[in-house]
Amino acid sequence: MNQFVTEWNTWRDSRNSALATPFGWLSVTGLHWLEDDTTWPEAPGTFTIDDDGWVSVALEPGTKAGPAAATFDLMSKSAEAGPNTNDASPSSSASVPSDTTVLPKIPEISGPEVRVEENGFSAKLPTGGSLQWFTVGSVLYELIDRAGRIGIRVRDSKSPLLGKFFEVPVFDPNPNFVFLAKFTPFDKPEVHTINTAQDDLQVQTPAVGTVTFTSEAGEVTLLATGNPASGLQLDFHDSTNGVSTPAWRTLDLGIPNHDGSLVVDFNRAVNYPFAFTAFATCPAPIEGNVVPFDVTAGERTPPFYFSEAGINVPFLFYVWWDEESAKVTRPWYERFGLDITLLNPNHDDVARSLVGFDGVAMSGADVTPLSRKARSRLIKVATEALTSRIPVIGIGAYAEFVIRAQRELRESEGYVDGIEEEYAGTEGKLLIVMNNELAPQNAGFDVVHTDASGLLYIEMPYDIPLESNFAEIEDFEAAMESDAPINSWEEFDFRVVSLIRQHR
């Protein structure tokens, strides 16, 4: 193994270890923006903000809480040096990037202030600051300031996401994505207003200069943030975003040499915390920070993600939809917690491993448009799912590929099922076939046929509307639990997601 790969492997091990800490980003389970008096069902008490910007928590009676390590350190330093001394600041590292644009790279930034109250704690943050504040059992409450908005982020060392984590998926290391670059500082930082991972939050970030390098796509110039004296940072978009990588990534550039030279190594591009949790406030790249080629280097999209729906369900879906239907249905999956990778069986011909996916489906009204190669691929994918005991669902005409894969697999294993005639289905209804890894009855589906090979068959009427009358997730759940009829495709999709969750 050459030195380049050895060093990259060491870096990658360090990155995975940094993410897996008990109160790291994989432990985040909630984010609550504070108003005058704020609480929520699982809150340890009531949070208030006074006119001077101090945030206080009045703990519920009987709640046992203690200062987190960062708060304890602040209290100790204040006790040693006097009440007006405080040199703490938000924490970040190259291994685990912060989700704020204010990094501990400008010494003039003052840190948080803390006090212990009779029935709780109080703290005050600088703009853009963060403080891992206090703990209750396995839960840590973090105080954050984002563009003047104050919030409480909840971190739980028993988070299901932390329990499932093994490593972040990556592209293979490739020296072709290493570039010698030149940093040119600005006389004065340029302040830009940027979006964040929270749709309703914008923040300001200072660009401190440009980073320029030459690639096969020509000369590339991007804006850098951070501080030249302690380390530069590059947030960027590229054309892999939304396909094999999150909406954007970040790269630690280190400290430039005296002549401004530095190395841009995209093999070390990492995901911001928003790729793992819905409760991060990560800054988006400054407008125009787009790399003009596919950056198939560094970290890929993680398979698992935590949101209000709980831990996501990574799902591979081969489908031939019309675009209008897709625009309506795609948001449902995210809302219901299905992290879907959509592939067109004719156009997306890259082999996909099912490792990391909790299920696979294939849906289409007609197999005629499919090439022979596409049909073979769908049978291969269905076979891999069946062999791996991963839930696999065939919908409409594409149910054929699940059936064929099951027949060929059973035959290769020496089984004689004696199926002379396939189930034809009911005229006017959509046929859905799935393996017996799933229990469709538990999600309110009626099984109309079970064949000798173990495949389960359900049917749905074509003439139901796309969208449901239900507004809340609780309404979908109540209908499913009461075994109510499925009156829309949105309700159908909710129950399919529930099926996959039950299998997990």
N, C-alpha and C positions, 0 to 999 in steps of 0.2 A: 504494500500500500504506500503510495507516494506521500510526501510531506503535506501537500495541499489537502488531500482527502483526510489524512490523520488529524490535521488541525481543525478541519471542518467538523469531523466527528466529535472532537473534544468540545467545540463550541456548541454543537447540537445537544450533547449530553448535559452541558451546563444550562442551556435554555430549558430543557424538559424538567430538570431538577428545580429550577427557579419557579416554574409554573406550578409545581406539585406541592408547594408549601401549604400548611394547614389553613392559613388565612390569605392565600394568594388569590389571583383572579378567578381561578376555577371554583372558589368557594362562594362567590357572589350570588346571592339569591333574591335580592330586591333593591329597589331605589325609591325613596319617598321624598318628594320636594316639600319643604316646610313652609307653612304660612304662620299666622299668629299663634294658634294652638293646634298642634297636629298630633294625631295618634292613628293607629290602625289595629286590626284585630290581634296581631301577634306582637305588637309593640310592647317594650318593657315599661312604658310610661308615656307621659305627654311632653312634647317638645315645644318650647316657646323661643321667640327671638325678641330681644329688647331693642330700644332705639339706638343703642351703641353698638349693635351687631353681635352681642353676646348671645349664644345659644345655650339654653338650659334644658335639662331633662329632669322631670319630677317622676321618680320611679314609683311603680305600683306597689302598694303595701305587700311586704313579704318577698319582693324581688331581691335576689342576691346578685349584686353587680360589683365589678372591680375595674380599676383603670387598666386599659390595654398597655402593652409594653411601651409604646411611643408616648402615651400620656404620663406613665410613671417616670420615664426619663425626663420629660419636661418638668414635672413636679420636683424631681431630685435636683435638676440644674437650677431651678428657681430658688430652691431652699439653700443651695450652696452659694449662689452669686447674688441673691437679692431679688425682690419681686419684679423688677423691671428688666431683668435679663432673660433673653430667650433667643437661642440661635438655631432653632429647629426649622426645617422647611420640608415641603413635600418630597417624598422619596420616589426615585425612579432608577432604572439601570438599563444597560444595553440588552440584558437578557429579558427583562420584563418592562416594556415601555409604559410610561404613565398614560392616563387618559385625560390629561390636561395639557394645555400649551405652556403652562408655567412650570418649568423644571428647575431643579436645584442647581442651576448653572449661573445664576446671577447673585453674587454674594450679598447685594444690597437688600434682597427680599427678606423681610422679617418673617419669623415663623409663627405658629399658633401660640395662643396663651390659654392656660387651663386653670380651673379652680375646682375644688371639691366642696359641694354644698351639703347642707344638713340631710337632704333627701335626694341626692343625685349629683350631677356634675354640670359644669359650665365650661364653655370653650369659645374662643374667638379666632377666626381664620383670616389670613391675608387673601386678597383676590386670587382665585385659582388654586387655593390651598386645599390640602387634605390632611386629616388626622384620624388615625386608627384610635378611637376615643375610649370606649369601655366595652367590657365583655359581660355576658350573662350566659353561663353554661358554655355550650359549644359555639355560641353566636357572638360575633364582634360587630359593634356598631361604629361605622366610619362617618365622620362629619366632612362634607365637601362644600366648596364654594366654586361655582361655575358661572362666570359673568355676573356675579352679584346674586345669583340664586343659591339658596342654601338647601342642602339635601342630606339625608341619612342613607348611606349605602349599607346593606346588611350582608355580612360575610359569615358563613357557617362552615366550620371545619368538618361537618358531616354532610356537606353538600353532595347530592347524587352525582353531579358532574365531576367533582373531585374523585369520587369513588370509581368512576368509569375510566378515568384518564390513564393512558399508557404513554403516548408520545404524540407530538404534532406531526401530521403527515408532511412530507417534503418532496421536492424534486431532487433527483440525483445531483450531486455536486458537479459543476461544469465550469472549468476555467475560462470558457468563452464569455462568461458573464462577469468577468473581473476586468475593470477598466482603470487606467491611470487618468486621474482627473485634476482639475485646477480649481481651487477656491478663490474667488475674488470678493473680498468683503465690501460691504456698503460703508460709506462714510457715517451713515446713521441708519439704524434698522428701519425697515419699511413695515408698517403695521397693516395687516390684512384681516378683514372680517371673513371668517370661514364657517362652514357648517360643521356639525358634529354627528356622532352616532345617534344622538337624540334628535328626532325630527323637529322639535320645538325649541332647540337651543343652538344659538350661534355664539361664537367667542372670537376674540381677537388674538392674533399671533404675530410676533415680529419675525420677519425674514432678515437674516443678518448678512446675506450675500448670495452669490451664484456659484453653482458647481457645474463645470463644463467638461465634457469628455467626447471622444469621437468613437462612433460605432459604425457598423455596416449600414445603418439607417441614416448616417450622417452625423453632424455635430449635434449634441444634446446639451441643453442648458436648463437647469432646474434651480429652484430657490431652496436654500437651506435655512433651517431654524436651529435653535440651540445657542451655543456660545463657542467661538473659535478657541478660547483659552481653555475650555474644559470638555468640549466635545460637540460636534455638529450632528444634526439629524436631518434625514431626508424622507419626507412623506410623499408617496407617489401613487398615481394610477397607471395601469397599463391594460392592454386588451385581454389579459387573462382574467381580469376582475369579473366576478359573477359566473365564471365558467369553471375554473380550477382554483381560483383564489378569491378571498373576500373583496369587498368593494374598494379597498385600498390597503396598502401595507406600508411599513416604515423600515428604515435602515439607519443604523448607527454608523456614522462616518469617522468617529474618533476626532483627534486633534490634527489639523493640517500642519504640514511642515512649514518652515520659515518662508519658503518660496511659494507657499500656497498649494503645493502638490499634495495629493492624497489618493487613496485607493477607494473606488466604488465597487464593492463586491456584493452583487445581488444574491449570491448564494447564502448570504446572511440576512436577507430580508425577512422580517418577522411579521406575524399578525398582531394587530392591536388587540386589546382585550375585547372589543366589541365583536370579534369573530367567535368568542366563546360564550358571551353573556349579553343579554338585552339591556343590562343595567350599567353599561359603561358609557362614558361621555367623550369618547376619543375624538380628537380633532381630525377633520378631513384634510386632505392636501390643499395647499393654496391653489386657487384656480390657475390652470395652465401647467401644473406639475404633472405632466403626462409623459411617460417614457414611450417613444414612438416604435417600440417593437415588443413582441411577446416576451415577458420576463418569466420564462419557465425555469426559474431558479428560486431557492429559498423555500419558505413555508407555503403549504397549500391550505385550502379551506379545511378546518377541523371537522370531523364527522359528527361531533356532539356539541350541543348548544343549549343554554338554559334561558328560558323566558318565563312570562307569566303562565304559560301553558305547562311549565315544568321542563324537564329535559326533553330535547327534541327527538324526533324519530327520523333518522337518516333513511331516505327511501329513494330507490332508483326506478324511474318511470319512463319506459319506452312508449311513445304515443304519437299518433298522427292526428293532431287536433287542427281545426281551423283557428286562426289567430284570434278571432272575436271571442270564441268560447274560452280560449286560453286566458285572455285578459280578465274574464269574469271569474274563472275558477282558480287561477294560481294563488290569489290572496287567501283563499280559504285554507289551503294547506298550511301556510305559515301561521294563521290564526289558530288552527287546531293543533299545532305543534308538529306538523309533518315537514321535515326539512327535505324538500324534494329536489332531486336532480333530474331535469327533464331532458330526454334525448330523442331525437328523430331517428328511427331505425334505418332510414336510407342515408341520411346525411352524416350522422355521428358514428363513424365506423371505427373509432378508437376502442380497443378492447378495454372493458371495465371490470376490474375485480370487484366482487361483492363484499370483500372484507370491509367492515365498518358500517355496512348497510343493514338495517333491521328488516328490510323487505324489498321486493321487486314486483313491479306490475307492468303489464303491457296492454295497451288499449287501442282499438281501431275498428272502424266499421267495415273495412274492406281490405283484404290482403293483396288485391290486384296491383296496387301501386308499388309494392315492395319488390326490390331486386332479389335474386336468388341468394346473394351474399347477405342481405338484410334478414331474410327468412332463416338462413342457417344460423346467423348470430342470435336471433331471438330464441331459437331452439337450444342453442348452447348456453345462453344466459339462464333459461328456465331449468336446464339440466343441472347447472352449477347450483342454483338455488335449491332444487330438490335434493341433490346430493348433500348439500351443507345443512339441510333442514332449516332453511330460511323461508319464511312465508313468501309465496309467489302467487300472483293473481293474474288471470287472463280475462280480459273484458271484451265482449263482442266477438268480432271475427278473430281477434288475436288470442282468444281462448284456445284456438287450434294448436298454438305453439306449446302451451303448457301441457295439453293432452298428448301431443306427439312426443314431447320430452319425457313424460311419465311412461308412456308405452315403451319407448326405446330403452329407457333406463331399467325398467322392470324386466324386460326381455334379456338385457345384458347381464342381469343379476340372477337369471335362471327361473324367474317366476312365470307361471302360466295362468293368467287371469281369466282366459276364456271369454274375453269381450268380443263378440262378433259384430255388434252394431253399436255405434256411438249414440249417446243421448242427443236427440235432435233439438230439444227445447220447444217452448210454446210459441206459436206464431204471434207476432206482435210484441214480444218481450225480449229484453236484452239478456243474453246468457253470460253468466260470470262463473268462472271455474277457479278453484283454489285448492292447494294441498291441505292435508289434514293436520298440518302444524297449527292451523287456525281453528277457532271454534265460533263460527258465524252466528250460531244461535245466541251466544252471550251478548251480541251486539244487536239483537233484534232482527236478524235475517232468517228467513225460512229456507231451509235446505230442501230442494225439490227432488234431488237425486244424489245418491252416493254410488260411484261405480266400484267394481271389484278391485281396482287398483288403489282405491283410497281417496280419489279426487272427490271434492264436494262441489255441488252445482247449486247456484241460486239464480233467480230471475228477477228482473226489474222491468216495470212498464216503461215504454219509451216516452209516453205522453205526460210526463210530469215536468213542472217548471225547473229551470236551473236554480234559482235562488229561493231560499226559505223565508217564511214569515217570521221565523225566530230571530230575535235580536241579540240574545245573550247566550254564552256557552252553557249556562245553567239550563236554558230552555232545551237545547239539544240533548243534554244529559238526561233531563227528566223524561223527554219523549222516548229516548232509548231504553231507560230503566223501566218505563211503563209498557214497553213492547208496542208502542203506538206505530201505526203505518208510516212508511217513509214517503213523504209527500213532495220531496224535491231532491235534486242531485246534490245540493249542498248538504242535506241531511244524510244522504248516502255516503258522501265523502267523510263526514264526521264519524260515521259508524265504521268505515274502513280504517280510519286512523285509530279509533278505539280498539279495533281488532288487533292491530299491530302492537299497540301499547299493552294490551292484555297478554299477548304472546311474550313480549319482553319480560 
